[in-house]
Amino acid sequence: MRRVFLSIFAVSTMFSAPVSAQIMASQNQDIVQNQGIAQNQGIAKPASRLQEQCIHVISGFPSKDQGVRYQFFRLVKSLAKDARPEFKTALTNYSDATVSARTPVSKVIEGIANPVLRQAEPRLVIGQAAYLIDFAQNCAGAINGQIASLQAYDADLKNAKFNAVIDQDALFLRQIILDALYSQNAQTDSMHGAAVTAYARALVNTRDRIEFTSFNAVVSDLEALYMGDLDKRLAKSNDLANSEMDREILDNSVELSNDYNETLKAQEKQRSLYTLINILNGYGN
């Protein structure tokens, strides 16, 4: 199965200013200004309502390509890593808006990655990040279930290198979120600075882990390539050795056969001479 992740983050960086402005205007239609949502206010939703929201948001995920669908689930899950309650509080504090539940997750991700929005509306980016993190944590059971189901359907989705690529994209998004908070000097905030700094440290640790995983994957590929080449060379050497052994055995067999034939001929000749002598002696008598 071909595993190519055409990251929307890379595509978004190629947008021209007019196109980015159109995206910003389109996304602003889906942003509910100054209207808090239950998650960001720390108000627990009824289980049934929360389940309905999870189902509603997940229904907007890609469904035609199972690989792409898996990437979205893994990306959202990885995005919420290390987002502790105090960090989510910081996101809420520095966000001017929250995202409408009708906004597709893909559009929210595009908004976070869009370079124009990151520069012009960092608080909007923070609000979008808060929405995705809330969704990932509130719907963790459903997301993990979808990931497990997709992996059972396609074992290739468990590939370490493939998942490392998704983790790298999530790391890219998390760095954007952190940069947006830094642009608001959140790291020096007496109330939220510690949470933002802890998230920054966790981000460094995650980056090291991802780089180590990617390195191991490369080393494993090189080892597999080397072992495969070594197996071919050994097989070729064995074939050559076997062919040499077979030739030697054949030569020995031919030589042994020739010696045996010469011995038989000598014996037969000796017997013929002996018989002739006996015949001659008989005539002599």
C-alpha positions as CSV (number, residue, x, y, z in Angstrom):
1,M,0.0,0.0,0.0
2,R,1.4,3.4,-0.9
3,R,1.8,5.7,2.0
4,V,2.2,9.3,0.9
5,F,1.0,12.0,3.3
6,L,0.2,15.2,1.3
7,S,0.4,17.5,4.3
8,I,-2.1,20.3,4.2
9,F,0.5,22.3,6.2
10,A,2.9,22.3,3.3
11,V,0.1,23.2,0.8
12,S,-1.0,26.1,3.0
13,T,2.4,27.7,2.9
14,M,2.1,28.1,-0.8
15,F,-1.2,30.1,-0.7
16,S,-0.9,33.6,-2.1
17,A,-2.1,36.5,0.0
18,P,-5.5,36.9,-1.8
19,V,-6.2,33.2,-1.4
20,S,-5.2,33.3,2.3
21,A,-7.5,36.3,2.8
22,Q,-10.4,34.3,1.3
23,I,-9.7,31.4,3.6
24,M,-9.5,33.8,6.6
25,A,-12.9,35.3,5.6
26,S,-14.4,31.9,5.1
27,Q,-13.2,30.6,8.5
28,N,-14.4,33.7,10.3
29,Q,-17.9,32.8,9.2
30,D,-17.5,29.6,11.2
31,I,-16.0,31.2,14.3
32,V,-18.4,32.3,17.0
33,Q,-16.9,35.5,18.4
34,N,-16.9,36.0,22.2
35,Q,-19.1,33.0,22.7
36,G,-17.7,30.5,25.2
37,I,-18.3,26.8,24.8
38,A,-18.8,24.3,27.6
39,Q,-15.4,22.6,27.3
40,N,-13.4,25.8,27.6
41,Q,-15.4,27.0,30.5
42,G,-14.8,23.8,32.4
43,I,-18.5,22.8,32.4
44,A,-19.0,19.1,32.1
45,K,-21.4,18.1,29.3
46,P,-23.9,15.3,29.7
47,A,-22.5,12.0,28.4
48,S,-25.2,11.7,25.7
49,R,-24.6,15.2,24.4
50,L,-20.8,14.7,24.4
51,Q,-21.2,11.4,22.5
52,E,-23.4,13.1,20.0
53,Q,-20.8,15.9,19.5
54,C,-18.1,13.3,19.0
55,I,-20.1,11.4,16.4
56,H,-21.0,14.6,14.7
57,V,-17.4,15.8,14.4
58,I,-16.0,12.3,13.4
59,S,-18.7,12.1,10.7
60,G,-16.8,14.9,9.0
61,F,-13.6,13.0,8.8
62,P,-12.5,11.6,5.4
63,S,-14.2,8.3,4.7
64,K,-13.2,7.3,1.1
65,D,-9.5,6.6,1.8
66,Q,-8.9,4.6,5.0
67,G,-5.3,5.7,5.1
68,V,-6.2,9.4,5.1
69,R,-8.9,8.8,7.6
70,Y,-6.4,7.1,9.9
71,Q,-4.0,10.0,9.5
72,F,-6.6,12.5,10.7
73,F,-7.4,10.4,13.8
74,R,-3.7,10.0,14.6
75,L,-2.9,13.6,13.9
76,V,-5.7,14.9,16.2
77,K,-4.7,12.4,19.0
78,S,-1.0,13.4,18.8
79,L,-1.9,17.1,18.7
80,A,-3.5,16.8,22.2
81,K,-0.5,15.2,23.8
82,D,0.9,17.0,26.9
83,A,-2.1,19.4,26.9
84,R,-2.7,19.5,30.7
85,P,-5.7,21.3,32.2
86,E,-3.6,24.3,33.2
87,F,-2.3,24.6,29.6
88,K,-5.9,24.4,28.3
89,T,-6.8,27.2,30.7
90,A,-4.0,29.3,29.2
91,L,-5.4,28.6,25.7
92,T,-8.8,29.8,26.8
93,N,-7.3,32.9,28.3
94,Y,-5.5,33.9,25.1
95,S,-8.2,33.0,22.7
96,D,-10.6,35.6,21.4
97,A,-12.9,33.1,19.8
98,T,-14.1,29.5,19.8
99,V,-14.9,27.2,16.9
100,S,-18.4,26.2,15.9
101,A,-19.1,22.5,16.1
102,R,-20.2,22.6,12.4
103,T,-16.6,23.5,11.3
104,P,-14.9,20.5,9.7
105,V,-11.8,19.3,11.4
106,S,-9.8,19.6,8.2
107,K,-10.7,23.3,8.0
108,V,-9.6,23.9,11.6
109,I,-6.3,22.2,10.9
110,E,-5.8,24.3,7.8
111,G,-6.5,27.4,9.8
112,I,-3.9,26.6,12.4
113,A,-1.3,25.9,9.6
114,N,-2.2,28.9,7.5
115,P,0.8,31.4,7.6
116,V,-1.4,34.5,7.2
117,L,-3.7,33.5,10.1
118,R,-0.7,32.7,12.2
119,Q,0.7,36.2,11.7
120,A,-2.5,38.3,11.6
121,E,-4.7,36.4,14.1
122,P,-2.6,34.4,16.5
123,R,-5.5,34.4,19.0
124,L,-7.7,32.9,16.4
125,V,-5.1,30.1,15.9
126,I,-5.1,29.6,19.7
127,G,-8.9,29.3,19.7
128,Q,-8.8,26.7,16.9
129,A,-6.1,24.8,18.8
130,A,-8.2,24.8,22.0
131,Y,-11.1,23.4,20.0
132,L,-9.1,20.5,18.5
133,I,-7.5,19.6,21.9
134,D,-10.9,19.6,23.6
135,F,-12.3,17.4,20.9
136,A,-9.3,15.0,21.1
137,Q,-9.5,14.7,24.8
138,N,-13.3,14.6,25.2
139,C,-13.6,12.0,22.4
140,A,-10.5,10.0,23.2
141,G,-12.4,6.7,23.5
142,A,-14.0,7.1,20.1
143,I,-10.7,8.2,18.5
144,N,-8.7,5.3,19.9
145,G,-11.5,2.9,18.8
146,Q,-11.3,4.3,15.3
147,I,-7.5,4.0,15.2
148,A,-7.6,0.4,16.5
149,S,-10.3,-0.5,14.0
150,L,-8.4,0.9,11.0
151,Q,-5.2,-0.8,12.1
152,A,-7.1,-4.1,12.3
153,Y,-8.5,-3.5,8.8
154,D,-5.0,-2.5,7.4
155,A,-2.0,-3.8,9.2
156,D,0.3,-1.4,7.2
157,L,-1.1,1.5,9.2
158,K,1.0,0.2,12.2
159,N,4.2,1.0,10.3
160,A,6.5,2.9,12.6
161,K,7.9,5.2,9.8
162,F,4.4,6.0,8.6
163,N,3.2,6.9,12.1
164,A,6.4,9.0,12.7
165,V,5.5,11.1,9.7
166,I,2.1,11.8,11.3
167,D,3.7,12.6,14.6
168,Q,6.0,15.1,12.8
169,D,3.0,16.9,11.4
170,A,1.4,17.0,14.8
171,L,4.7,18.4,16.2
172,F,4.6,21.1,13.5
173,L,1.0,22.1,14.6
174,R,2.0,22.0,18.3
175,Q,5.0,24.3,17.6
176,I,2.6,26.7,15.8
177,I,0.4,26.8,18.9
178,L,3.3,27.4,21.1
179,D,4.6,30.2,18.8
180,A,1.1,31.8,18.9
181,L,1.2,31.8,22.7
182,Y,4.7,33.2,22.8
183,S,3.6,36.0,20.4
184,Q,1.2,37.0,23.2
185,N,4.0,36.7,25.8
186,A,2.1,33.9,27.6
187,Q,5.3,32.4,28.8
188,T,5.9,35.5,31.1
189,D,2.3,35.5,32.4
190,S,2.4,35.1,36.2
191,M,-0.7,32.9,36.0
192,H,-0.2,30.9,32.8
193,G,3.6,31.1,32.2
194,A,4.5,27.9,34.1
195,A,2.0,25.9,32.1
196,V,3.2,27.3,28.8
197,T,6.8,26.7,29.7
198,A,6.0,23.1,30.8
199,Y,4.3,22.5,27.4
200,A,7.4,23.9,25.6
201,R,9.7,21.5,27.5
202,A,7.3,18.6,26.7
203,L,7.5,19.7,23.0
204,V,11.3,19.4,23.1
205,N,11.1,15.9,24.6
206,T,8.5,14.8,22.0
207,R,10.7,16.2,19.2
208,D,13.7,14.2,20.5
209,R,11.5,11.0,20.7
210,I,10.2,11.4,17.2
211,E,13.7,12.1,15.8
212,F,15.0,9.0,17.6
213,T,12.1,6.9,16.2
214,S,12.8,8.2,12.7
215,F,16.5,7.4,13.1
216,N,15.7,3.9,14.3
217,A,13.4,3.4,11.3
218,V,16.2,4.5,8.9
219,V,18.7,2.2,10.7
220,S,16.2,-0.7,10.4
221,D,15.8,-0.1,6.7
222,L,19.6,0.0,6.2
223,E,20.0,-3.2,8.2
224,A,17.3,-4.9,6.1
225,L,18.9,-3.7,2.9
226,Y,22.4,-4.9,4.1
227,M,21.1,-8.3,5.3
228,G,19.2,-8.7,2.1
229,D,22.3,-8.0,0.1
230,L,24.4,-10.2,2.4
231,D,21.9,-13.1,1.9
232,K,22.2,-12.7,-1.9
233,R,25.9,-12.7,-1.7
234,L,26.0,-15.8,0.6
235,A,23.5,-17.6,-1.7
236,K,25.7,-16.8,-4.7
237,S,28.8,-18.0,-2.8
238,N,27.1,-21.2,-1.8
239,D,25.9,-21.9,-5.3
240,L,29.4,-21.3,-6.6
241,A,30.9,-23.6,-3.9
242,N,28.3,-26.2,-4.6
243,S,29.1,-26.0,-8.3
244,E,32.8,-26.4,-7.6
245,M,32.1,-29.3,-5.3
246,D,29.9,-30.9,-7.9
247,R,32.6,-30.5,-10.6
248,E,35.2,-32.0,-8.3
249,I,33.0,-35.0,-7.4
250,L,32.3,-35.5,-11.1
251,D,36.0,-35.3,-12.0
252,N,36.8,-37.8,-9.2
253,S,34.1,-40.1,-10.3
254,V,35.4,-40.0,-13.9
255,E,38.9,-40.6,-12.8
256,L,37.8,-43.4,-10.5
257,S,35.8,-44.9,-13.3
258,N,38.8,-44.7,-15.7
259,D,41.1,-46.3,-13.1
260,Y,38.6,-49.1,-12.5
261,N,38.3,-49.6,-16.3
262,E,42.1,-49.8,-16.6
263,T,42.3,-52.3,-13.8
264,L,39.6,-54.4,-15.3
265,K,41.4,-54.3,-18.6
266,A,44.7,-55.2,-17.0
267,Q,43.0,-58.1,-15.2
268,E,41.3,-59.3,-18.3
269,K,44.5,-59.1,-20.2
270,Q,46.3,-61.0,-17.5
271,R,43.6,-63.6,-17.5
272,S,43.8,-63.9,-21.2
273,L,47.6,-64.4,-21.1
274,Y,47.2,-67.0,-18.3
275,T,44.5,-68.8,-20.4
276,L,46.7,-68.7,-23.5
277,I,49.7,-70.1,-21.5
278,N,47.6,-72.9,-20.1
279,I,46.3,-73.7,-23.6
280,L,49.8,-73.7,-25.0
281,N,51.0,-75.8,-22.2
282,G,48.2,-78.2,-22.9
283,Y,49.2,-78.5,-26.5
284,G,52.8,-79.1,-25.3
285,N,51.7,-82.1,-23.3
